[in-house]
Amino acid sequence: MDKFDTLQLFTRIVELGSFSQAADQLGIPRATASNAIKELESRLGCRLLERTTRHVRPSQDGKAYYQRCVYILAELNEAEAALRPVVAKPRGILRVDLQGTHASQIVLPKLDEFHRRYPDIELIISSGDRLVDLVREGIDCVVRAGKLQDSSLVARHLADLPQIICASPDYLAAFGSPIHPDELESHQCVNFFSTTGGINYPIELIVNNQKRTYSPKGWVTVNEAENYVICALRGCGLVQLPRYHVEQALKEGNLVEVLGDWQSPKITVSALYTQNRQLSPRVRVFIDWLKEIYSARFPTEG
């Protein structure tokens, strides 16, 4: 392995805490990775990694060397991105993670357009609502809605999604339709919680130019967007969510909007990526493309 490849290998081992995982992500044999690090340590005259049966950790020298490697690799990537024609025609594997409804309703229906534009990029897409560890799982970027929780990530704004409050006709027939936000406390809602925060999200509305929160009681709690809608369709209570997710159900009358005279705060959608991968041409063109399709689907008002 040349010096550049060895530096990449070393940083991945430190980030993942595993020779095997780093080797798998870089597509090299485990033995090759082990020999490359031994040669690197021999050349430097110090031990960079402390190995146990379960973990691989950087030594004090290894921690200092890792910080220099991250900086050097970022500088090299920036130089190559500025000079090589690969910027105009990026290639290679790009690993992304999308929230379920963003994948099925926004991104994947347009994916053939991305492939025609960048035929040499191979996409590996995972989806769900859980928080992923970009470094440990080898993911280049994720698309998430809501507030950014991890300050170590870089966020690229994609769109602001209009929200509504709605319920099924059966629920409204049984409990009535609220005509003022103050009536929410006497209603039931489908609770939604984050796997990272562990708390239920309240219903939010703009009342008298101020954001107010409401926490109606509910007997069912979910943490996945599709299940949230299914519970609403089955009459389990009120839900608040982006309008695009339930457009068809609203048109067909399976869900009915309530409290439409009061504005729900919009949800911000962002593409997130780690600091030391922000210069990858593959990541850059993918996020630029995401910005295009989100801007077309959710144009800025005014």
Phi, psi and chi 1 to 4 in degrees:
 res  aa     phi    psi   chi1   chi2   chi3   chi4
   1 MET       -  141.8  -60.8  179.0   67.4      -
   2 ASP   -80.2  175.2   61.3   23.8      -      -
   3 LYS   -63.3  -39.1  -72.5 -174.3  178.2 -179.3
   4 PHE   -62.4  -46.8  179.1   75.2      -      -
   5 ASP   -64.1  -37.4  -68.7  -25.5      -      -
   6 THR   -66.2  -39.8  -57.2      -      -      -
   7 LEU   -62.9  -42.6  -67.4 -174.2      -      -
   8 GLN   -61.3  -43.2  -74.4 -173.9  -47.5      -
   9 LEU   -61.6  -47.1  170.6   63.2      -      -
  10 PHE   -60.2  -45.1  172.6   71.5      -      -
  11 THR   -65.0  -37.2   58.3      -      -      -
  12 ARG   -68.0  -37.9  -62.2  -54.6  -69.3  144.9
  13 ILE   -62.7  -44.0  -67.8  172.1      -      -
  14 VAL   -63.3  -44.2  172.0      -      -      -
  15 GLU   -68.7  -37.0  -68.6  166.1   -9.7      -
  16 LEU   -93.1  -19.6  -63.2  170.5      -      -
  17 GLY    68.0   27.7      -      -      -      -
  18 SER  -156.7  130.6  167.6      -      -      -
  19 PHE   -67.1  -44.6  -87.6   83.1      -      -
  20 SER   -64.1  -45.9  -61.6      -      -      -
  21 GLN   -64.8  -40.4  -69.2 -176.9   36.6      -
  22 ALA   -63.5  -43.8      -      -      -      -
  23 ALA   -62.3  -42.1      -      -      -      -
  24 ASP   -62.2  -44.1  -71.9  -16.4      -      -
  25 GLN   -65.8  -32.7  -73.8 -167.0    8.1      -
  26 LEU   -91.4   -3.8  -65.1  175.4      -      -
  27 GLY    70.6   38.3      -      -      -      -
  28 ILE  -126.7  157.4   60.8  175.4      -      -
  29 PRO   -65.0  150.7  -20.3   32.1      -      -
  30 ARG   -59.1  -40.3  167.8   68.1  169.2   74.9
  31 ALA   -65.2  -37.4      -      -      -      -
  32 THR   -63.3  -41.8  -59.9      -      -      -
  33 ALA   -63.2  -44.4      -      -      -      -
  34 SER   -62.8  -44.5 -179.3      -      -      -
  35 ASN   -65.6  -37.6  -70.2  -26.7      -      -
  36 ALA   -63.8  -40.8      -      -      -      -
  37 ILE   -70.2  -37.6  -63.7  -58.2      -      -
  38 LYS   -61.5  -42.4  -72.9  179.6 -179.0  178.3
  39 GLU   -65.9  -38.1  -68.2  176.4    3.0      -
  40 LEU   -64.0  -46.1  175.0   62.1      -      -
  41 GLU   -63.8  -37.9  -69.9  177.3  -33.8      -
  42 SER   -65.7  -41.9  176.1      -      -      -
  43 ARG   -66.2  -37.8 -173.7  169.9   69.2 -110.5
  44 LEU   -83.2  -19.4  -64.0  175.8      -      -
  45 GLY    74.9   27.7      -      -      -      -
  46 CYS  -154.1  159.6   64.3      -      -      -
  47 ARG   -87.4  125.4 -179.3  171.6  -69.2  -82.7
  48 LEU   -95.8  -30.0  -61.5  173.9      -      -
  49 LEU  -126.2  138.3  -61.7  171.0      -      -
  50 GLU  -103.7  119.7  -63.6  173.5  -10.6      -
  51 ARG  -105.6  134.8  -55.1  159.8  177.9   82.7
  52 THR  -124.6 -179.0   67.1      -      -      -
  53 THR   -67.7  -22.0   54.1      -      -      -
  54 ARG  -116.5  -25.9  -67.7 -172.7  176.2 -178.0
  55 HIS  -133.5  157.2  -59.0  -72.6      -      -
  56 VAL  -125.8  121.7  178.0      -      -      -
  57 ARG  -126.5  148.0  -63.4 -174.3  178.4   91.4
  58 PRO   -73.1  141.8   27.2  -34.1      -      -
  59 SER   -73.3  179.1   64.4      -      -      -
  60 GLN   -59.9  -43.2  -72.4  -59.5  -44.3      -
  61 ASP   -64.3  -37.8  -70.5  -28.8      -      -
  62 GLY   -64.5  -37.3      -      -      -      -
  63 LYS   -63.6  -44.5  -69.0  177.7 -178.6  178.0
  64 ALA   -65.2  -40.3      -      -      -      -
  65 TYR   -67.1  -37.6 -169.8   65.9      -      -
  66 TYR   -60.8  -45.1  168.3   77.3      -      -
  67 GLN   -60.4  -40.0  -64.7  -62.5  -32.5      -
  68 ARG   -67.5  -38.0  -63.5  -63.4  -62.7  -87.8
  69 CYS   -63.3  -43.6  -73.6      -      -      -
  70 VAL   -59.2  -43.5  169.4      -      -      -
  71 TYR   -64.9  -45.5  174.4   79.0      -      -
  72 ILE   -63.6  -44.2  -69.2  169.0      -      -
  73 LEU   -64.8  -38.1  -69.5  171.5      -      -
  74 ALA   -63.5  -42.0      -      -      -      -
  75 GLU   -64.7  -41.2  -70.0  -66.5  -51.3      -
  76 LEU   -65.2  -42.9  -75.0  172.2      -      -
  77 ASN   -62.0  -39.8  -75.8  -26.8      -      -
  78 GLU   -65.3  -42.6 -177.1  176.2   14.7      -
  79 ALA   -63.9  -43.6      -      -      -      -
  80 GLU   -67.0  -39.8  -69.9 -174.3   -7.0      -
  81 ALA   -63.5  -30.8      -      -      -      -
  82 ALA   -79.2  -25.3      -      -      -      -
  83 LEU  -110.6  -29.2  -63.0  174.8      -      -
  84 ARG   -89.3  147.0  -66.6 -165.9  -46.0  177.1
  85 PRO   -69.0   -5.8   24.2  -34.4      -      -
  86 VAL   -62.9  -20.7   71.8      -      -      -
  87 VAL   -60.0  -39.6  176.3      -      -      -
  88 ALA   -78.5  -22.2      -      -      -      -
  89 LYS  -139.4   69.6 -165.1  175.5 -178.2 -178.6
  90 PRO   -66.3  154.6   25.1  -33.6      -      -
  91 ARG  -144.0  166.7   62.3  178.5   63.1 -115.7
  92 GLY   111.4 -173.7      -      -      -      -
  93 ILE   -89.3  134.8  -65.1  174.5      -      -
  94 LEU  -125.8  119.5  178.8   65.4      -      -
  95 ARG  -102.3  122.5  -66.7  175.9  172.0   86.0
  96 VAL  -130.8  155.4  -58.7      -      -      -
  97 ASP  -129.3  129.7 -171.8   87.8      -      -
  98 LEU  -123.7  142.5  -49.6  171.3      -      -
  99 GLN   -63.2  147.6  -77.3 -179.6  -48.1      -
 100 GLY   -51.1  -52.8      -      -      -      -
 101 THR   -72.3  -29.5   54.3      -      -      -
 102 HIS   -67.0  -36.7  -70.3  -93.7      -      -
 103 ALA   -66.8  -52.3      -      -      -      -
 104 SER   -75.8  -31.1   62.2      -      -      -
 105 GLN  -106.4  -19.0  -63.7 -164.8   32.2      -
 106 ILE  -120.3  -52.8  -60.0  172.9      -      -
 107 VAL   -84.7  -54.5  180.0      -      -      -
 108 LEU   -62.3  -35.5  -64.1 -174.3      -      -
 109 PRO   -62.2  -16.2  -27.3   37.1      -      -
 110 LYS  -109.7    4.6  -59.7  -77.7 -172.3  178.5
 111 LEU   -63.9  -30.6 -158.9   61.6      -      -
 112 ASP   -63.2  -30.3   54.6  -42.6      -      -
 113 GLU   -64.8  -41.1  -62.1  176.5    5.1      -
 114 PHE   -64.1  -41.9  179.2   80.7      -      -
 115 HIS   -65.0  -38.7  178.9   64.1      -      -
 116 ARG   -64.9  -34.2  -76.5 -166.3  -66.5  -90.4
 117 ARG   -76.9  -37.3 -169.5 -179.9  -58.0 -177.0
 118 TYR  -131.3   72.9  -56.9  106.0      -      -
 119 PRO   -67.9  -15.2   25.6  -35.4      -      -
 120 ASP   -94.0    2.8  -63.5  -40.1      -      -
 121 ILE   -96.5  126.9  -68.0  179.7      -      -
 122 GLU  -100.4  120.3  177.5 -175.1  -13.7      -
 123 LEU   -95.4  134.9  -77.4  166.4      -      -
 124 ILE  -119.2  112.7  -61.6  176.8      -      -
 125 ILE  -115.2  125.1  -60.8  174.1      -      -
 126 SER  -111.2  158.2   55.4      -      -      -
 127 SER  -145.9  155.4   63.3      -      -      -
 128 GLY   158.6 -175.8      -      -      -      -
 129 ASP  -111.2   -0.5  -68.8  -58.0      -      -
 130 ARG   -76.7  157.8   70.0 -178.0 -178.5   88.3
 131 LEU   -79.4  131.1 -176.3   67.2      -      -
 132 VAL  -106.2  154.2  -61.5      -      -      -
 133 ASP   -94.3  102.3 -173.7  -32.2      -      -
 134 LEU   -59.0  -42.8  -84.7   71.2      -      -
 135 VAL   -70.0  -53.3  171.8      -      -      -
 136 ARG   -64.9  -34.1 -176.3  163.7  -65.6  -82.3
 137 GLU   -93.8    1.5  -61.2 -177.5   39.9      -
 138 GLY    67.2   31.2      -      -      -      -
 139 ILE   -95.3  134.7  -65.8  172.7      -      -
 140 ASP   -80.6  -40.0  -64.7  -62.8      -      -
 141 CYS  -157.6  157.2   69.7      -      -      -
 142 VAL  -130.6  157.4  -58.0      -      -      -
 143 VAL  -114.4  124.1  173.0      -      -      -
 144 ARG  -138.8  149.7  -71.9  -66.8 -177.9  -92.4
 145 ALA  -103.8  147.4      -      -      -      -
 146 GLY   104.2 -170.6      -      -      -      -
 147 LYS   -73.8  143.6  -63.9  178.6 -179.7  178.7
 148 LEU   -73.8  121.0  176.4   60.2      -      -
 149 GLN   -92.2  -32.9  -59.2  -65.9  -32.8      -
 150 ASP   -99.4  107.0 -170.4  -18.6      -      -
 151 SER   -71.8   -9.8   61.0      -      -      -
 152 SER   -81.2   -8.4   68.0      -      -      -
 153 LEU   -95.4  153.4  -61.2  177.8      -      -
 154 VAL   -95.9  134.2 -179.7      -      -      -
 155 ALA  -113.4  132.9      -      -      -      -
 156 ARG  -113.1  117.8  169.8   85.7  179.6  -87.5
 157 HIS   -65.4  131.9  176.0  -92.4      -      -
 158 LEU  -109.1  -43.6  -62.5  178.2      -      -
 159 ALA  -170.2  164.6      -      -      -      -
 160 ASP  -117.3  117.6  -66.1  -49.5      -      -
 161 LEU   -94.6  125.2  -50.8 -174.2      -      -
 162 PRO   -64.3  140.8  -19.5   32.0      -      -
 163 GLN  -115.5  159.5  -69.6 -164.0   98.1      -
 164 ILE  -139.7  164.9   64.9  165.9      -      -
 165 ILE  -109.4  134.0  -60.2  171.3      -      -
 166 CYS  -150.4  170.2   59.4      -      -      -
 167 ALA  -157.7  168.5      -      -      -      -
 168 SER   -78.6  155.6   72.0      -      -      -
 169 PRO   -57.8  -35.5  -25.4   35.2      -      -
 170 ASP   -64.2  -41.9  -71.7  -16.9      -      -
 171 TYR   -64.1  -45.3  172.1   84.6      -      -
 172 LEU   -66.8  -32.1  -63.1  176.6      -      -
 173 ALA   -67.5  -34.4      -      -      -      -
 174 ALA   -82.2  -36.7      -      -      -      -
 175 PHE  -116.2   -6.2  -64.9   92.1      -      -
 176 GLY    84.3  163.0      -      -      -      -
 177 SER  -102.7  123.5 -179.9      -      -      -
 178 PRO   -64.6  137.5   25.0  -33.8      -      -
 179 ILE  -110.8   -5.4   59.2  175.6      -      -
 180 HIS  -146.3  144.6 -170.3  -83.9      -      -
 181 PRO   -54.2  -31.7  -28.1   35.8      -      -
 182 ASP   -63.2  -17.9  -69.8  -17.6      -      -
 183 GLU   -80.9   -8.4  -62.9  179.2   17.6      -
 184 LEU   -61.3  -35.3  -75.2  171.0      -      -
 185 GLU   -62.9  -20.9  -60.4  -64.1  -17.4      -
 186 SER   -94.4    4.2   63.1      -      -      -
 187 HIS  -104.6  173.7  -84.2  -94.4      -      -
 188 GLN  -107.0  148.0  -65.6 -176.6    8.1      -
 189 CYS  -132.4  161.3   73.0      -      -      -
 190 VAL   -86.8  117.8  179.7      -      -      -
 191 ASN   -77.7  144.8  -67.9  -44.8      -      -
 192 PHE  -128.9  129.5 -168.9   94.5      -      -
 193 PHE  -126.5  156.5   73.4   96.3      -      -
 194 SER   -94.6  138.5  164.9      -      -      -
 195 THR   -67.4  -20.3   53.3      -      -      -
 196 THR   -89.4  -39.8   54.8      -      -      -
 197 GLY   -89.6  -31.1      -      -      -      -
 198 GLY    73.6   11.5      -      -      -      -
 199 ILE  -119.8  154.8   59.0  173.7      -      -
 200 ASN   -77.0  140.2  -65.2  -24.0      -      -
 201 TYR   -80.1  133.0  -72.7  103.6      -      -
 202 PRO   -79.2  168.7   31.5  -35.7      -      -
 203 ILE   -83.0  135.9  -71.9  177.8      -      -
 204 GLU  -122.7  140.0  -62.3 -179.9  -28.2      -
 205 LEU  -143.1  152.4  -76.5  170.5      -      -
 206 ILE   -90.5  112.1  -54.4  -60.9      -      -
 207 VAL  -123.8  123.2  179.6      -      -      -
 208 ASN    53.3   43.6  -63.4  -33.4      -      -
 209 ASN    66.4   16.4  -64.0  -40.4      -      -
 210 GLN  -129.2  145.3  -67.9 -175.5  -24.4      -
 211 LYS   -80.3  125.3 -176.2  166.8   68.9  173.7
 212 ARG  -119.7  147.8  -66.9 -179.4   56.8 -177.5
 213 THR  -112.6  146.1   61.2      -      -      -
 214 TYR  -133.7  143.9  -55.7   86.2      -      -
 215 SER  -130.3   74.5  -61.0      -      -      -
 216 PRO   -60.4  153.4  -19.2   31.5      -      -
 217 LYS   -72.1  155.9  -64.0  178.7 -179.4  179.4
 218 GLY  -155.8  157.2      -      -      -      -
 219 TRP  -112.2    2.1   55.6  -89.9      -      -
 220 VAL  -138.3  138.8   59.3      -      -      -
 221 THR  -130.7  133.0  -57.5      -      -      -
 222 VAL  -131.2  167.2  -60.7      -      -      -
 223 ASN  -132.2   22.0   72.0  -26.3      -      -
 224 GLU  -135.6  134.7 -161.5  -84.7  -32.0      -
 225 ALA   -61.6  -41.1      -      -      -      -
 226 GLU   -66.1  -40.3 -154.7   58.8   47.3      -
 227 ASN   -65.6  -32.5  -67.2  -23.7      -      -
 228 TYR   -59.0  -45.2 -169.3   55.7      -      -
 229 VAL   -69.5  -41.4  174.0      -      -      -
 230 ILE   -59.2  -42.4  -68.9  173.1      -      -
 231 CYS   -62.6  -39.6  -71.7      -      -      -
 232 ALA   -63.6  -42.8      -      -      -      -
 233 LEU   -62.8  -29.4  -70.1  168.4      -      -
 234 ARG   -89.6   11.2  -59.8  -54.5  -57.8  170.8
 235 GLY    79.0   24.3      -      -      -      -
 236 CYS   -81.1  -12.3  -61.4      -      -      -
 237 GLY   149.8 -176.4      -      -      -      -
 238 LEU   -74.3  150.0  -59.6  168.0      -      -
 239 VAL  -135.6  152.6  -65.8      -      -      -
 240 GLN  -125.8  123.8 -176.7  178.0   42.8      -
 241 LEU  -161.9  168.3   73.0  176.4      -      -
 242 PRO   -59.5  137.1  -27.3   36.4      -      -
 243 ARG   -59.1  -37.1  175.6 -179.5  -73.5  -85.0
 244 TYR   -57.9  -30.0   83.5   89.9      -      -
 245 HIS   -67.5  -26.1 -166.4  172.4      -      -
 246 VAL  -124.2   18.7  -69.7      -      -      -
 247 GLU   -55.5  -45.4  -78.5  177.5  -24.4      -
 248 GLN   -66.7  -42.2 -168.5   61.6   33.4      -
 249 ALA   -63.7  -35.0      -      -      -      -
 250 LEU   -67.4  -43.2  -67.6  168.9      -      -
 251 LYS   -63.0  -37.9  -69.7  178.3 -179.2  177.6
 252 GLU   -84.7   -4.2  -65.4  173.5   -6.9      -
 253 GLY    81.5    9.1      -      -      -      -
 254 ASN   -78.6  -20.1  -64.4  -39.7      -      -
 255 LEU  -132.9  150.4  -70.7  174.7      -      -
 256 VAL  -128.6  130.1  178.6      -      -      -
 257 GLU   -72.7  141.9 -178.1  177.7    3.8      -
 258 VAL  -128.7  159.5  -60.7      -      -      -
 259 LEU    55.0   38.1  -62.5  174.1      -      -
 260 GLY   -68.8  -13.7      -      -      -      -
 261 ASP   -78.6   -9.1  -68.5  -25.2      -      -
 262 TRP  -115.3  136.2  -74.0  -93.8      -      -
 263 GLN   -81.9  133.3 -178.5 -177.3   -0.8      -
 264 SER   -86.5  139.3  -64.9      -      -      -
 265 PRO   -59.5  142.7  -20.5   31.6      -      -
 266 LYS   -75.2  154.7  -67.2 -176.7  177.6 -179.5
 267 ILE  -101.8  129.2  -70.7 -175.1      -      -
 268 THR   -84.1  133.5  -63.9      -      -      -
 269 VAL  -110.8  133.2  179.7      -      -      -
 270 SER  -134.2  152.1  -55.4      -      -      -
 271 ALA   -95.9  128.8      -      -      -      -
 272 LEU  -116.0  141.1  -50.9  174.6      -      -
 273 TYR  -152.5  161.2   50.0   96.1      -      -
 274 THR   -81.0  156.8   56.2      -      -      -
 275 GLN   -57.0  -45.2  -69.7  -81.3   -1.8      -
 276 ASN   -82.4    5.7   62.8  -21.1      -      -
 277 ARG  -118.2    6.2  -64.3 -172.9 -171.2 -177.5
 278 GLN   -68.7  -17.1   60.7  178.9  -52.4      -
 279 LEU   -96.3   -0.6  -62.9  174.0      -      -
 280 SER   -62.1  125.8  164.7      -      -      -
 281 PRO   -58.1  -35.4  -25.4   35.0      -      -
 282 ARG   -62.9  -46.3  -65.9 -171.4  -61.6  -83.9
 283 VAL   -64.5  -41.7  174.4      -      -      -
 284 ARG   -62.0  -48.0 -175.5  178.9  -58.8  170.2
 285 VAL   -71.1  -32.3  -61.8      -      -      -
 286 PHE   -67.1  -44.0 -175.9   72.4      -      -
 287 ILE   -68.4  -36.6  -66.4  178.1      -      -
 288 ASP   -60.2  -40.5  -73.7  -14.7      -      -
 289 TRP   -67.7  -41.6  175.5   75.3      -      -
 290 LEU   -58.1  -42.7  -74.0  175.7      -      -
 291 LYS   -60.0  -39.2 -179.3   63.9  176.9  177.7
 292 GLU   -61.3  -50.3  -71.7 -178.9   20.8      -
 293 ILE   -73.1  -33.1   62.8  173.0      -      -
 294 TYR   -70.7  -38.7  -87.3   88.9      -      -
 295 SER   -65.2  -36.0  -64.6      -      -      -
 296 ALA   -70.0  -38.7      -      -      -      -
 297 ARG   -76.9  -35.5 -179.5   71.8 -179.8  -90.2
 298 PHE  -128.2   73.5  -53.2  102.6      -      -
 299 PRO   -63.9  146.8   22.7  -32.3      -      -
 300 THR   -70.7  134.6  -57.7      -      -      -
 301 GLU   -78.3  150.9  -63.8  178.8   -2.3      -
 302 GLY    93.6      -      -      -      -      -
